[in-house]
Amino acid sequence: YRVLLDVVKLAQPFAPFITEEIYENLTGLTGISDAVQLAEWPIADSAERDLALEERMDIVRQMVSLGRGVREKERLKVRQPLSSVLVDGKYEAQIGPMAGLIEEELNIKEVFFLADTSEYMDYMLKPNFKAAGPVFGKDVKAFGAALADADASYIAAALSLEGGTVTLNVAGKDAEIGADLVDIRVNAKEGYAVAMEGGVFVIVDTTVTEGLATEGLAREFVSKVQQLRKQNDFEMMDRIKIFYDGADEISSMLDEYRDYVKQETLADEIVRMKRPEQEAAELNGLGVSIVLDKVF
């Protein structure tokens, strides 16, 4: 209520009529002297900020962004469910209760917090030659050799901290190394894909099992029906009947997900039947044609 009220007051100069209606509905105040344009301007109170919550949410948003990047790189559609995403166990106490947000935003079944990431990924360290060249000069190759001999996971973890540095012996001399001097690359084990930024990483299980593929096909089918509802100018709550024809895999999917599809699309029936006006389309590489009838 408070958030809505303050947003309405802030938006009033730009949308005076709709904000007045919303304000009246929220407050029950209808008099001229009680109009929203006469209300007190909201005043921010920095003491009410929850900085710990903001930090937790920033981590969640970063993980979601990294996970979406992995999906795009691996060409995994957002509507295709995946089994799991693995994240650093050090964040469990901080964002554990928010794991559901990550699952929902990435269409992932479960978030796992890892104490040891070595089973799923490893690090490779190389000099950032643009920055390291001027620092080490002719010893830049020795710097590369020192990185190759170092504990890559330890170096990566230390440099991921704000202002983090490590000490390496380069050409017989100890040198303090900052994150700007090192190119940290992360490789995932087979069946996984990893993305990392600023010390935060996500490891996505990219294996699409038969069950996950079937669920993804159901989501694509629902999306296609929703597009057809819009093209046919159906009202939001119109009940429909779905006629389809196509690959046997689609029929098998509907045997399992018929109730889900009917619920999501407001369909009373789903019938496999070829109709003259059906146009061929494609869902996840499978041919299909769909026609909708409104139920009166």
Secondary structure, DSSP 8 states (H G I E B T S, - for coil): -HHHHHHHHHHTTTSHHHHHHHHHHHH---SGGG-GGGS------GGG--HHHHHHHHHHHHHHHHHHHHHHHHT--TTS-EEEEEEEGGGHHHHGGGHHHHHHHHTEEEEEEES--TTTEEEEEEE-HHHHHHHHGGGHHHHHHHHHHS-HHHHHHHHHSTT-EEEEEETTEEEEEEGGGEEEEEEE-TTEEEEEETTEEEEEE----HHHHHHHHHHHHHHHHHHHHHHTT--TT--EEEEEEE-HHHHHHHHHHHHHHHHHHTEEEEEE---TT--EEEETTEEEEEEEEE--
